[in-house]
Amino acid sequence: MNGFNSDLLDGKTKLHFVGIGGSGMFPLVQILHAVGYEITGSDVGEGLASRYITATKPKMCTAHSLWCIPPPS
């Protein structure tokens, strides 16, 4: 048993990432966005990841703040 819950994302369509541009989160964002999840996120820096995010339309803000997290729909 690896401890991974494969049902974790069942029924979810929107995901928010804190540190969205980091080397750990960014690949997850790319994969999950490519398979259809609506992605939002925040990061304190701007770089290659934030340019990709802006170009591919996930919503990103450049602060770690509660106002960056969209309300559930």
CYANA upper distance limits for C-alpha pairs under 8 A (distance plus 0.5 A):
 13 THR  CA     36 GLY  CA      8.29
 13 THR  CA     37 TYR  CA      5.67
 13 THR  CA     38 GLU  CA      6.53
 14 LYS  CA     37 TYR  CA      6.23
 14 LYS  CA     38 GLU  CA      5.09
 14 LYS  CA     39 ILE  CA      6.38
 14 LYS  CA     40 THR  CA      8.21
 15 LEU  CA     37 TYR  CA      7.41
 15 LEU  CA     38 GLU  CA      6.75
 15 LEU  CA     39 ILE  CA      5.57
 15 LEU  CA     40 THR  CA      6.80
 16 HIS  CA     39 ILE  CA      6.39
 16 HIS  CA     40 THR  CA      5.18
 16 HIS  CA     41 GLY  CA      5.45
 16 HIS  CA     69 ILE  CA      7.29
 17 PHE  CA     25 MET  CA      7.76
 17 PHE  CA     29 VAL  CA      8.47
 17 PHE  CA     39 ILE  CA      8.21
 17 PHE  CA     40 THR  CA      6.93
 17 PHE  CA     41 GLY  CA      4.92
 17 PHE  CA     42 SER  CA      6.97
 18 VAL  CA     41 GLY  CA      6.08
 18 VAL  CA     42 SER  CA      5.57
 18 VAL  CA     43 ASP  CA      6.79
 18 VAL  CA     64 HIS  CA      7.44
 19 GLY  CA     25 MET  CA      7.16
 19 GLY  CA     41 GLY  CA      7.69
 19 GLY  CA     42 SER  CA      6.26
 19 GLY  CA     43 ASP  CA      5.10
 19 GLY  CA     44 VAL  CA      7.97
 19 GLY  CA     64 HIS  CA      8.49
 20 ILE  CA     25 MET  CA      5.82
 20 ILE  CA     26 PHE  CA      6.11
 20 ILE  CA     29 VAL  CA      7.67
 20 ILE  CA     41 GLY  CA      5.96
 20 ILE  CA     42 SER  CA      6.23
 20 ILE  CA     43 ASP  CA      6.26
 20 ILE  CA     49 ALA  CA      8.49
 20 ILE  CA     60 MET  CA      8.45
 21 GLY  CA     25 MET  CA      6.92
 21 GLY  CA     26 PHE  CA      5.59
 21 GLY  CA     42 SER  CA      8.44
 21 GLY  CA     43 ASP  CA      6.74
 21 GLY  CA     45 GLY  CA      8.25
 21 GLY  CA     46 GLU  CA      8.24
 21 GLY  CA     47 GLY  CA      8.17
 21 GLY  CA     49 ALA  CA      5.49
 21 GLY  CA     50 SER  CA      6.58
 22 GLY  CA     26 PHE  CA      6.05
 22 GLY  CA     49 ALA  CA      8.20
 23 SER  CA     27 PRO  CA      7.58
 24 GLY  CA     28 LEU  CA      7.74
 25 MET  CA     29 VAL  CA      6.68
 26 PHE  CA     30 GLN  CA      6.77
 26 PHE  CA     49 ALA  CA      7.20
 27 PRO  CA     31 ILE  CA      6.77
 28 LEU  CA     32 LEU  CA      6.48
 29 VAL  CA     33 HIS  CA      6.30
 29 VAL  CA     39 ILE  CA      7.65
 30 GLN  CA     34 ALA  CA      6.54
 31 ILE  CA     35 VAL  CA      6.95
 32 LEU  CA     36 GLY  CA      7.01
 32 LEU  CA     37 TYR  CA      6.12
 32 LEU  CA     39 ILE  CA      8.42
 33 HIS  CA     37 TYR  CA      5.48
 33 HIS  CA     38 GLU  CA      6.92
 33 HIS  CA     39 ILE  CA      6.86
 33 HIS  CA     58 PRO  CA      8.23
 38 GLU  CA     58 PRO  CA      7.29
 39 ILE  CA     58 PRO  CA      5.52
 39 ILE  CA     59 LYS  CA      7.04
 40 THR  CA     58 PRO  CA      6.05
 40 THR  CA     59 LYS  CA      5.07
 40 THR  CA     60 MET  CA      6.09
 40 THR  CA     69 ILE  CA      8.05
 40 THR  CA     70 PRO  CA      8.31
 41 GLY  CA     58 PRO  CA      8.37
 41 GLY  CA     59 LYS  CA      6.89
 41 GLY  CA     60 MET  CA      5.30
 41 GLY  CA     61 CYS  CA      7.05
 41 GLY  CA     68 CYS  CA      7.66
 41 GLY  CA     69 ILE  CA      7.77
 42 SER  CA     60 MET  CA      5.80
 42 SER  CA     61 CYS  CA      5.32
 42 SER  CA     62 THR  CA      6.03
 42 SER  CA     63 ALA  CA      6.30
 42 SER  CA     64 HIS  CA      6.32
 42 SER  CA     65 SER  CA      8.45
 42 SER  CA     68 CYS  CA      7.07
 43 ASP  CA     60 MET  CA      8.11
 43 ASP  CA     61 CYS  CA      7.15
 43 ASP  CA     62 THR  CA      5.45
 43 ASP  CA     63 ALA  CA      6.03
 43 ASP  CA     64 HIS  CA      6.63
 44 VAL  CA     62 THR  CA      5.45
 44 VAL  CA     63 ALA  CA      5.42
 44 VAL  CA     64 HIS  CA      6.99
 45 GLY  CA     62 THR  CA      6.88
 46 GLU  CA     50 SER  CA      5.93
 46 GLU  CA     51 ARG  CA      8.09
 46 GLU  CA     62 THR  CA      7.74
 47 GLY  CA     51 ARG  CA      6.84
 48 LEU  CA     52 TYR  CA      6.80
 49 ALA  CA     53 ILE  CA      6.63
 50 SER  CA     54 THR  CA      6.53
 50 SER  CA     60 MET  CA      8.10
 51 ARG  CA     55 ALA  CA      6.61
 52 TYR  CA     56 THR  CA      6.59
 53 ILE  CA     57 LYS  CA      6.51
 53 ILE  CA     58 PRO  CA      6.08
 53 ILE  CA     59 LYS  CA      7.79
 53 ILE  CA     60 MET  CA      7.69
 54 THR  CA     58 PRO  CA      7.09
 54 THR  CA     59 LYS  CA      7.67
 54 THR  CA     60 MET  CA      7.91
 60 MET  CA     68 CYS  CA      8.38
 61 CYS  CA     68 CYS  CA      6.75
 63 ALA  CA     68 CYS  CA      7.94
 64 HIS  CA     68 CYS  CA      7.66
 65 SER  CA     69 ILE  CA      8.14
